[in-house]
């Protein structure tokens, strides 16, 4: 049985950051938890699953999920994701974090996937499996009759095979695996945490992305985009709290 959260110490969530310009951004405001950010890009050590506290968030980055030479912390991060997800630690992987989660659990990621770069504001279409989900269920409910919600996106690599046992939760017009769940972990290909300034920085870094078009799309749907991001963050934080409050079996 899960007991309701009734105050007490705030849960501790470890955040793994792989690129300096891919931060927690708006999630820093929206996650109701004590956040312990590990700057892996700066040489800080990736912890073991037993050291992350009550939850784990793995952010995006500019490297691929297999780019161990450029990012030597990735092997340890894949081990962490495999262990945390298999042993009940509430985990959220975002963009690269979702790709690392898939790879760590036996799925497959394609580098420079043929559909090309997915950028700007993407309509994420929620599958029936998302209904009532502990973390994305409330987000899927925001779609109402449209079945989709707008979210920032900026990626060229993509999950092409889900791990065995994963639950497929969402897709987009360009890429099928926008969200999935495996055991205690969720992966989302989109960027629910990204605000306009962060998105601008990413867009400016790619010659094949029209920054002004990206920002215009963001501004036009800003209220919806932020509502979805906030809802996902709050749902994940609530799940972390509920899991931390579960009684330990004797």
C-alpha positions in Angstrom: 0.0 0.0 0.0 1.2 3.6 -0.8 0.8 6.1 2.0 0.0 9.7 1.1 2.8 12.3 1.5 2.3 14.2 4.7 5.1 16.6 5.0 8.4 15.7 6.6 11.7 15.8 4.9 11.7 16.6 1.2 12.8 13.8 -1.0 16.3 13.9 -2.4 16.7 13.6 -6.2 20.0 13.3 -7.9 20.3 15.0 -11.3 23.1 14.0 -13.8 24.1 16.8 -16.2 26.2 15.8 -19.2 26.5 19.2 -21.0 26.9 22.6 -19.4 24.2 24.2 -21.6 21.6 21.4 -21.0 20.6 22.2 -17.5 17.5 21.4 -15.3 16.2 24.8 -16.4 12.5 25.1 -15.5 12.5 21.7 -13.7 14.6 23.5 -11.0 11.5 25.4 -10.1 9.0 22.7 -10.7 10.5 19.7 -8.9 9.5 19.8 -5.3 12.6 18.1 -4.0 16.1 18.6 -2.7 18.1 18.5 -5.9 21.7 17.2 -6.0 23.2 18.1 -9.3 26.2 16.0 -10.5 28.1 17.9 -13.2 29.5 14.8 -15.0 30.8 17.0 -17.8 33.0 18.7 -15.3 34.5 15.5 -13.9 32.1 14.9 -11.0 31.6 11.2 -10.4 28.5 9.4 -11.4 27.1 7.8 -8.2 25.9 4.2 -7.7 22.2 3.5 -7.6 22.2 3.2 -3.8 23.7 6.8 -3.5 21.1 8.8 -5.5 18.6 9.3 -2.7 14.9 9.0 -3.5 14.9 9.6 -7.2 17.1 10.2 -10.3 16.9 12.5 -13.3 19.3 12.2 -16.2 19.4 15.2 -18.5 20.2 15.5 -22.2 23.6 16.3 -23.8 25.3 16.9 -27.1 27.0 13.5 -27.3 25.5 10.3 -28.5 24.4 7.5 -26.1 27.4 5.5 -27.2 30.0 8.3 -27.3 32.2 6.9 -24.5 35.4 8.4 -25.9 34.0 12.0 -25.8 32.1 11.5 -22.6 34.0 8.9 -20.5 31.3 8.9 -17.8 28.7 7.4 -20.0 29.5 3.7 -19.2 29.0 4.5 -15.5 25.8 6.4 -16.3 24.4 3.5 -18.3 25.1 1.1 -15.4 23.4 3.6 -13.0 20.3 3.7 -15.2 20.2 0.0 -15.5 20.5 -0.6 -11.8 18.2 2.3 -10.7 15.4 1.3 -13.1 15.6 -2.4 -12.2 15.7 -1.8 -8.4 12.7 0.5 -7.9 14.4 4.0 -7.9 12.0 6.5 -9.6 14.0 7.6 -12.6 13.4 10.1 -15.4 15.6 10.2 -18.5 15.3 13.3 -20.8 16.4 13.2 -24.5 19.9 11.7 -24.2 18.9 10.4 -20.8 16.0 8.5 -22.4 18.4 7.1 -25.1 20.9 6.0 -22.4 18.0 4.4 -20.5 17.0 2.5 -23.6 20.5 1.4 -24.4 21.2 0.4 -20.8 18.2 -1.9 -20.7 18.8 -3.6 -24.0 17.2 -1.3 -26.5 18.9 0.4 -29.5 19.6 4.0 -30.3 20.4 5.2 -33.8 22.9 8.0 -34.2 21.9 10.6 -36.8 18.6 8.8 -37.4 17.3 9.1 -41.0 14.3 11.3 -40.3 16.7 14.0 -39.4 16.7 16.6 -36.7 13.5 17.1 -34.7 13.5 20.7 -33.5 11.2 23.4 -32.1 7.8 22.6 -30.7 6.6 19.1 -31.4 3.2 17.6 -30.9 3.6 14.5 -28.7 0.8 12.1 -29.3 -0.1 10.0 -26.2 -1.0 6.4 -26.5 -3.8 4.6 -24.5 -1.0 3.1 -22.4 -0.3 6.5 -20.9 -3.8 6.9 -19.4 -3.5 6.6 -15.6 0.3 6.3 -15.7 1.9 7.5 -12.4 4.2 10.0 -14.2 2.8 10.9 -17.6 -0.9 10.1 -17.0 -1.7 13.7 -16.0 0.2 15.0 -19.0 -1.7 12.8 -21.3 -4.9 14.0 -19.7 -4.0 17.6 -20.8 -4.3 16.4 -24.4 -8.0 16.1 -24.0 -9.7 15.3 -27.4 -6.6 16.2 -29.4 -4.6 13.3 -28.0 -1.3 15.4 -28.2 0.5 18.0 -26.2 3.2 20.5 -27.4 6.8 20.1 -26.2 10.2 21.5 -27.0 12.5 19.2 -28.9 16.1 19.2 -30.2 17.6 15.9 -31.3 19.0 13.9 -34.2 19.7 10.6 -32.5 16.7 8.5 -31.5 15.6 5.3 -29.8 14.7 2.8 -32.6 14.1 -0.3 -30.5 12.6 -0.3 -27.1 14.0 -2.6 -24.4 12.1 -5.8 -23.9 9.3 -5.3 -21.4 9.1 -1.5 -21.9 5.7 0.2 -22.2 5.4 2.5 -25.2 3.7 5.7 -24.1 3.9 8.4 -26.8 5.0 9.2 -30.4 5.4 12.1 -32.8 5.1 12.6 -36.5 8.9 12.1 -37.0 9.8 9.7 -34.3 7.8 6.9 -32.7 9.4 6.5 -29.3 8.7 9.9 -27.6 8.1 8.3 -24.2 8.3 4.9 -22.6 8.4 3.3 -19.2 10.5 0.4 -18.0 10.2 -0.9 -14.5 10.6 2.2 -12.2 12.0 4.5 -15.0 10.5 6.8 -17.6 12.2 8.1 -20.7 11.0 11.1 -22.8 12.7 12.1 -26.0 11.3 15.7 -25.8 12.5 18.4 -23.4 9.8 19.2 -20.8 12.3 21.2 -18.8 13.4 23.6 -21.5 12.5 27.3 -21.4 12.8 29.8 -24.3 16.4 31.0 -23.5 17.7 27.4 -23.3 15.9 26.5 -26.5 17.4 29.5 -28.2 20.9 28.5 -27.3 20.4 25.0 -28.7 18.9 26.3 -31.9 21.7 28.8 -32.4 24.1 25.9 -32.2 22.7 24.1 -35.3 23.0 25.5 -38.9 20.0 23.4 -39.9 17.7 25.0 -37.3 15.8 28.3 -37.8 16.1 29.9 -34.4 13.5 32.5 -35.0 11.0 29.9 -36.2 11.7 27.8 -33.1 11.1 30.8 -30.8 8.0 31.9 -32.7 6.5 28.5 -32.2 7.4 28.4 -28.6 5.9 31.9 -27.9 2.7 30.9 -29.7 2.1 27.9 -27.5 4.1 29.0 -24.4 1.2 28.5 -21.9 0.5 25.0 -23.1 4.2 24.1 -23.3 4.8 25.3 -19.7 1.7 23.6 -18.4 2.8 20.3 -19.8 6.4 20.7 -18.5 5.2 21.7 -15.0 2.7 18.8 -14.9 5.3 16.3 -15.8 7.7 17.6 -13.2 5.1 17.7 -10.5 3.9 14.2 -11.3 7.4 12.8 -11.2 8.1 14.6 -7.9 4.8 13.3 -6.5 5.7 9.7 -7.6 9.1 10.1 -5.9 7.5 11.2 -2.7 4.9 8.4 -2.8 7.6 5.8 -3.4 9.8 7.2 -0.6 6.8 6.9 1.8 6.0 3.3 0.9 6.4 1.0 4.0 9.4 -1.3 4.0 8.4 -5.0 4.0 9.7 -6.9 7.0 
